[in-house]
């Protein structure tokens, strides 16, 4: 079973899918079986911008 997932900072996330074989979903439709990586927002923003800049530089 393939489960779509948008939580890209979960260690079980890969290419918009959950890598676990089986998961528990709560009443709100969220996965109960996740480990979230705590990345400071400043660091996350830095790497998002850096990655976006790298992609833009490749396009030209």
Secondary structure, DSSP 8 states (H G I E B T S, - for coil): ---B---TTBTTEETTEE--SS--B-TTS-BSS--B----HHHHHHHHHHHHHHHHHHH-
